[in-house]
């Protein structure tokens, strides 16, 4: 479906201005701009700052540019020892330290909106130098937290190693991914046995040990300390939400697998997301068959983009061999038509074009899969697991994990999509178009500490994939995300409807830390009931209190925090 009234010709100045708006926003958020500091100004504003650590002025931009801060002080320590020096300086001078990786996130866990340029907030960039990689053993890798997932997975692949699943963006830094229990999409297929060194949970569940900067009472200073996975305090650091600074980790990994990824756009949403009990081509049936499934459903369309990964030691006859990641260029690089539509919606407030945009994106995906021969690809796992580049269309996102039993996945998916469709139709009937992106559905296992293969390994306290002791039958998480352009009218109210439906309807609902949650009718991360009751309650008050207590004890001066985290852990 195409809007013939919208130009897609490069010579159209207005369309280029809209494309430029979107692409410029992507460029701003992709790489921090570091302006060398004036030595005199630095000496005045940051007296006695560690001499060996260069200071810069820097803007902060999150993934979609909704959280920004200009002119903050930033530095890039050359190693963990310098990180400790910087942290001690910050403590002594009343500053707060915020670790920055790729800023590929939505929630205010790093910097809060409205942070002034003269605020005592120091950005500490991990990506320039905290990037070491080495094998600790045949099934363990030691990695600096500034390394990107693409660099990590490439290194592992070169040594015949890999992971079961990973987040799609390769630009994520490892430290950022671990701070928010980042995940991919994978559960055991029918008859599949977990391979040594692998896990179906989050990346945090792979940690064998970690090194963090923590307060040491005996020395009266912050020091580097290594925590083994079996130590009680490690449980709070495995997913710390930015309330700690981890400089290095050792991860359990396993033998790499070749994966086949088949994409299809021929199954109607009514069939794929049907109520359980039918024999059709349902989400759960694909899950049983392959274990690795993702649905991307463009707004106002009827045919989701379904991806199904399966372990395939040798190349299937119909599959195209891929030797590098990012094999969907039509998705990674904003096509002119999509950019024109999105730009017009943002710049001209033409939000009624949401159905046109959704159908245009589906058209692009349908044609692109064929044109680029990417509907059936095969190769080392990294090359199909990583498929999102910083040049993709920047959208905001909410996110939740619903813990359930494996046999209830189709029910959760069906009820959620039915509610989404009903609410979207109700809003549209009022002339409101709150969603113009996609619904994304993934499924993972939970964080089983035994899969770390360390005696006495602790479960991450604050991972959304932490098992619930009161519900031992819950062994699976259904991840549900809704994406829309920033600034879309009525989006917050619509997403609040979704959030309340999930929280009220499923006891196992937890928020996805990196994304949007705690919605009011006109804001995100603001609902006091969700922040103060629903979120702690979803983990259990004892677990939440234990995590908060450990993080406070390891950082009693609150160096690693911000105003939002202060509210969340109050």
BELCOR-V5603 format. One line per field, one symbol per residue. phi: phi as a letter, one per 20 degrees, with the letter a starting at -180 (. if undefined). burial: # if it has 9 or more other ideal C-beta (glycine too) atoms within 8 Angstrom, else .. A space follows every 50 residues. Layout:
phi=???
burial=???
This chain:
phi=.cefeefcdgffgfffffffgfffffffefcfeddgefgfffffecfmfg fedfdbebedcegdmedcbdmffbbcgeagffgfffffffffdmdddcfc delebdeefecefnfffeffcdedeeffcecfbbeeafcbcebffefeff ffffffgfdmdacfbbgfffefeffffffclfbdbacffgnedfegndbe eefgfefebbdcecfdffembecfbedefefgffgeefbdmnebcedbcd dfccgfceddcddbcddfgfefdfgfoedfeegffffffcnccbdddfgm cdcfeddcebfbgdffgeeefcdbemecffefdffgfffffffffffdle ffegfffgffffgfffffgffeldfbcbrgggfdfebddfeffecebdab ddfbegfdfffffffffffgfffffffffemdcfccdceccccceeeeff fflcgmgeegfdffeffdfecfffcbcdecccdbffnffmffffffgfff ffffecfeeceegfdealedfcbcmcfffffecffgffeogfffffffff ffffbfemfeabffffffdf
burial=..#..#........#####.###.##.##..#.#..#....##..#..#. ..#.###############..######..#.##########.#.###### #############.#.....#######.#####.....############ #######...###.#########################....#..#### ################.....####.####..################## ###############.#.#.####.#.....######.###########. #.##########...#..#..#..##########.############... #.#################..#.#################.#.####### ####...##############.##..##....#################. ####..############..#..#.###########.############. ###..#.#############...####..##..###.###..######.# #####...####.###.##.
